[in-house]
Protein backbone atom coordinates (compact mmCIF):
# COMPACT_ATOMS: atom_id res chain seq x y z
CA UNK A 1 0.00 0.00 0.00
CA UNK A 2 1.21 3.48 -0.84
CA UNK A 3 1.42 6.14 1.86
CA UNK A 4 0.21 9.67 1.16
CA UNK A 5 3.78 11.02 1.26
CA UNK A 6 4.84 8.55 -1.42
CA UNK A 7 1.91 9.58 -3.60
CA UNK A 8 2.75 13.26 -3.11
CA UNK A 9 6.33 12.54 -4.17
CA UNK A 10 5.10 10.70 -7.26
CA UNK A 11 2.88 13.69 -8.06
CA UNK A 12 5.88 16.02 -7.82
CA UNK A 13 7.96 13.75 -10.06
CA UNK A 14 5.20 13.72 -12.70
CA UNK A 15 4.69 17.48 -12.47
CA UNK A 16 8.41 18.18 -12.99
CA UNK A 17 8.78 15.84 -15.97
CA UNK A 18 7.62 15.80 -19.57
CA UNK A 19 5.65 12.61 -18.92
CA UNK A 20 1.87 12.73 -19.40
CA UNK A 21 1.16 9.58 -17.36
CA UNK A 22 3.00 7.89 -14.48
CA UNK A 23 1.98 4.44 -13.31
CA UNK A 24 3.67 2.68 -10.39
CA UNK A 25 2.87 -0.81 -9.16
CA UNK A 26 4.04 -2.18 -5.81
CA UNK A 27 2.93 -5.73 -4.95
CA UNK A 28 -0.85 -5.73 -5.48
CA UNK A 29 -1.28 -1.92 -5.25
CA UNK A 30 -1.15 0.35 -8.31
CA UNK A 31 -1.11 4.17 -8.59
CA UNK A 32 -1.77 5.85 -11.94
CA UNK A 33 -1.30 9.62 -12.24
CA UNK A 34 -2.08 11.72 -15.32
CA UNK A 35 -1.43 15.37 -16.04
CA UNK A 36 -4.57 17.43 -16.66
CA UNK A 37 -5.38 18.17 -20.28
CA UNK A 38 -3.86 14.95 -21.62
CA UNK A 39 -7.16 13.22 -22.28
CA UNK A 40 -8.57 12.88 -25.82
CA UNK A 41 -11.57 11.00 -27.13
CA UNK A 42 -11.19 8.38 -29.87
CA UNK A 43 -13.79 7.72 -32.58
CA UNK A 44 -15.69 5.31 -30.29
CA UNK A 45 -16.26 8.03 -27.70
CA UNK A 46 -13.98 6.36 -25.13
CA UNK A 47 -11.51 8.71 -23.38
CA UNK A 48 -7.89 7.85 -24.17
CA UNK A 49 -4.71 9.38 -22.76
CA UNK A 50 -2.83 11.42 -25.33
CA UNK A 51 0.70 10.24 -26.08
CA UNK A 52 3.43 12.01 -24.13
CA UNK A 53 5.77 14.19 -26.15
CA UNK A 54 9.29 13.00 -25.51
CA UNK A 55 12.01 15.55 -24.92
CA UNK A 56 14.92 15.26 -27.33
CA UNK A 57 17.73 13.11 -25.94
CA UNK A 58 21.12 14.76 -25.43
CA UNK A 59 23.47 14.14 -28.31
CA UNK A 60 26.13 11.51 -27.65
CA UNK A 61 29.69 11.95 -28.90
CA UNK A 62 30.36 10.64 -32.39
CA UNK A 63 31.34 6.98 -32.46
CA UNK A 64 30.69 3.95 -34.61
CA UNK A 65 26.98 3.17 -34.32
CA UNK A 66 27.55 -0.53 -33.63
CA UNK A 67 30.00 0.10 -30.77
CA UNK A 68 28.16 2.96 -29.01
CA UNK A 69 25.59 1.88 -26.40
CA UNK A 70 23.95 3.56 -23.43
CA UNK A 71 23.15 2.81 -19.81
CA UNK A 72 19.54 3.95 -19.37
CA UNK A 73 17.52 4.93 -16.31
CA UNK A 74 15.42 1.95 -15.19
CA UNK A 75 13.16 4.22 -13.08
CA UNK A 76 12.04 7.83 -12.75
CA UNK A 77 13.90 9.76 -10.07
CA UNK A 78 16.75 12.09 -9.20
CA UNK A 79 20.17 11.20 -10.69
CA UNK A 80 23.23 11.28 -8.42
CA UNK A 81 26.68 10.58 -9.86
CA UNK A 82 28.28 9.97 -6.42
CA UNK A 83 27.28 8.20 -3.19
CA UNK A 84 27.39 11.51 -1.27
CA UNK A 85 27.89 15.21 -2.11
CA UNK A 86 31.54 15.16 -0.96
CA UNK A 87 32.45 11.88 -2.71
CA UNK A 88 33.98 11.29 -6.11
CA UNK A 89 31.57 10.16 -8.87
CA UNK A 90 31.15 6.40 -9.31
CA UNK A 91 32.30 6.71 -12.94
CA UNK A 92 33.66 9.35 -15.27
CA UNK A 93 34.57 9.54 -18.95
CA UNK A 94 37.32 7.04 -19.75
CA UNK A 95 36.64 4.73 -16.79
CA UNK A 96 36.28 1.02 -17.55
CA UNK A 97 33.33 -0.71 -15.92
CA UNK A 98 32.39 -4.35 -15.57
CA UNK A 99 28.92 -5.82 -15.62
CA UNK A 100 27.41 -5.25 -12.15
CA UNK A 101 29.56 -2.21 -11.23
CA UNK A 102 27.56 0.64 -9.67
CA UNK A 103 27.60 3.64 -12.03
CA UNK A 104 25.20 6.02 -10.22
CA UNK A 105 22.24 6.33 -7.84
CA UNK A 106 18.67 7.24 -8.68
CA UNK A 107 16.56 8.43 -5.77
CA UNK A 108 12.89 7.53 -6.07
CA UNK A 109 10.37 7.80 -3.26
CA UNK A 110 13.16 8.48 -0.74
CA UNK A 111 14.90 5.22 -1.71
CA UNK A 112 18.43 5.29 -3.07
CA UNK A 113 18.64 2.81 -5.97
CA UNK A 114 22.11 1.80 -7.13
CA UNK A 115 22.21 1.55 -10.92
CA UNK A 116 24.62 -1.06 -12.28
CA UNK A 117 26.36 -1.48 -15.62
CA UNK A 118 24.70 -4.17 -17.70
CA UNK A 119 27.88 -5.02 -19.59
CA UNK A 120 31.63 -4.47 -19.61
CA UNK A 121 32.91 -1.37 -21.37
CA UNK A 122 34.36 2.12 -21.16
CA UNK A 123 32.31 5.20 -20.25
CA UNK A 124 32.52 7.57 -23.22
CA UNK A 125 30.06 10.23 -22.01
CA UNK A 126 28.01 11.21 -18.96
CA UNK A 127 24.61 12.18 -20.38
CA UNK A 128 22.74 13.09 -17.17
CA UNK A 129 23.28 16.04 -14.84
CA UNK A 130 23.89 15.45 -11.12
CA UNK A 131 20.83 16.30 -9.03
CA UNK A 132 18.47 16.45 -12.03
CA UNK A 133 15.27 14.47 -12.56
CA UNK A 134 15.65 11.62 -15.05
CA UNK A 135 12.87 9.73 -16.77
CA UNK A 136 12.41 6.03 -17.38
CA UNK A 137 14.58 4.92 -20.30
CA UNK A 138 16.57 8.17 -20.43
CA UNK A 139 20.23 7.56 -21.40
CA UNK A 140 22.52 8.24 -18.42
CA UNK A 141 25.89 7.16 -19.81
CA UNK A 142 27.34 6.28 -23.20
CA UNK A 143 29.43 3.11 -23.06
CA UNK A 144 31.66 1.47 -25.63
C-alpha positions as CSV (number, residue, x, y, z in Angstrom):
1,X,0.0,0.0,0.0
2,X,1.2,3.5,-0.8
3,X,1.4,6.1,1.9
4,X,0.2,9.7,1.2
5,X,3.8,11.0,1.3
6,X,4.8,8.5,-1.4
7,X,1.9,9.6,-3.6
8,X,2.7,13.3,-3.1
9,X,6.3,12.5,-4.2
10,X,5.1,10.7,-7.3
11,X,2.9,13.7,-8.1
12,X,5.9,16.0,-7.8
13,X,8.0,13.7,-10.1
14,X,5.2,13.7,-12.7
15,X,4.7,17.5,-12.5
16,X,8.4,18.2,-13.0
17,X,8.8,15.8,-16.0
18,X,7.6,15.8,-19.6
19,X,5.7,12.6,-18.9
20,X,1.9,12.7,-19.4
21,X,1.2,9.6,-17.4
22,X,3.0,7.9,-14.5
23,X,2.0,4.4,-13.3
24,X,3.7,2.7,-10.4
25,X,2.9,-0.8,-9.2
26,X,4.0,-2.2,-5.8
27,X,2.9,-5.7,-5.0
28,X,-0.9,-5.7,-5.5
29,X,-1.3,-1.9,-5.3
30,X,-1.2,0.4,-8.3
31,X,-1.1,4.2,-8.6
32,X,-1.8,5.8,-11.9
33,X,-1.3,9.6,-12.2
34,X,-2.1,11.7,-15.3
35,X,-1.4,15.4,-16.0
36,X,-4.6,17.4,-16.7
37,X,-5.4,18.2,-20.3
38,X,-3.9,15.0,-21.6
39,X,-7.2,13.2,-22.3
40,X,-8.6,12.9,-25.8
41,X,-11.6,11.0,-27.1
42,X,-11.2,8.4,-29.9
43,X,-13.8,7.7,-32.6
44,X,-15.7,5.3,-30.3
45,X,-16.3,8.0,-27.7
46,X,-14.0,6.4,-25.1
47,X,-11.5,8.7,-23.4
48,X,-7.9,7.8,-24.2
49,X,-4.7,9.4,-22.8
50,X,-2.8,11.4,-25.3
51,X,0.7,10.2,-26.1
52,X,3.4,12.0,-24.1
53,X,5.8,14.2,-26.2
54,X,9.3,13.0,-25.5
55,X,12.0,15.6,-24.9
56,X,14.9,15.3,-27.3
57,X,17.7,13.1,-25.9
58,X,21.1,14.8,-25.4
59,X,23.5,14.1,-28.3
60,X,26.1,11.5,-27.7
61,X,29.7,12.0,-28.9
62,X,30.4,10.6,-32.4
63,X,31.3,7.0,-32.5
64,X,30.7,3.9,-34.6
65,X,27.0,3.2,-34.3
66,X,27.5,-0.5,-33.6
67,X,30.0,0.1,-30.8
68,X,28.2,3.0,-29.0
69,X,25.6,1.9,-26.4
70,X,24.0,3.6,-23.4
71,X,23.1,2.8,-19.8
72,X,19.5,3.9,-19.4
73,X,17.5,4.9,-16.3
74,X,15.4,1.9,-15.2
75,X,13.2,4.2,-13.1
76,X,12.0,7.8,-12.8
77,X,13.9,9.8,-10.1
78,X,16.8,12.1,-9.2
79,X,20.2,11.2,-10.7
80,X,23.2,11.3,-8.4
81,X,26.7,10.6,-9.9
82,X,28.3,10.0,-6.4
83,X,27.3,8.2,-3.2
84,X,27.4,11.5,-1.3
85,X,27.9,15.2,-2.1
86,X,31.5,15.2,-1.0
87,X,32.5,11.9,-2.7
88,X,34.0,11.3,-6.1
89,X,31.6,10.2,-8.9
90,X,31.2,6.4,-9.3
91,X,32.3,6.7,-12.9
92,X,33.7,9.4,-15.3
93,X,34.6,9.5,-18.9
94,X,37.3,7.0,-19.8
95,X,36.6,4.7,-16.8
96,X,36.3,1.0,-17.5
97,X,33.3,-0.7,-15.9
98,X,32.4,-4.3,-15.6
99,X,28.9,-5.8,-15.6
100,X,27.4,-5.2,-12.1
101,X,29.6,-2.2,-11.2
102,X,27.6,0.6,-9.7
103,X,27.6,3.6,-12.0
104,X,25.2,6.0,-10.2
105,X,22.2,6.3,-7.8
106,X,18.7,7.2,-8.7
107,X,16.6,8.4,-5.8
108,X,12.9,7.5,-6.1
109,X,10.4,7.8,-3.3
110,X,13.2,8.5,-0.7
111,X,14.9,5.2,-1.7
112,X,18.4,5.3,-3.1
113,X,18.6,2.8,-6.0
114,X,22.1,1.8,-7.1
115,X,22.2,1.5,-10.9
116,X,24.6,-1.1,-12.3
117,X,26.4,-1.5,-15.6
118,X,24.7,-4.2,-17.7
119,X,27.9,-5.0,-19.6
120,X,31.6,-4.5,-19.6
121,X,32.9,-1.4,-21.4
122,X,34.4,2.1,-21.2
123,X,32.3,5.2,-20.2
124,X,32.5,7.6,-23.2
125,X,30.1,10.2,-22.0
126,X,28.0,11.2,-19.0
127,X,24.6,12.2,-20.4
128,X,22.7,13.1,-17.2
129,X,23.3,16.0,-14.8
130,X,23.9,15.4,-11.1
131,X,20.8,16.3,-9.0
132,X,18.5,16.4,-12.0
133,X,15.3,14.5,-12.6
134,X,15.6,11.6,-15.1
135,X,12.9,9.7,-16.8
136,X,12.4,6.0,-17.4
137,X,14.6,4.9,-20.3
138,X,16.6,8.2,-20.4
139,X,20.2,7.6,-21.4
140,X,22.5,8.2,-18.4
141,X,25.9,7.2,-19.8
142,X,27.3,6.3,-23.2
143,X,29.4,3.1,-23.1
144,X,31.7,1.5,-25.6
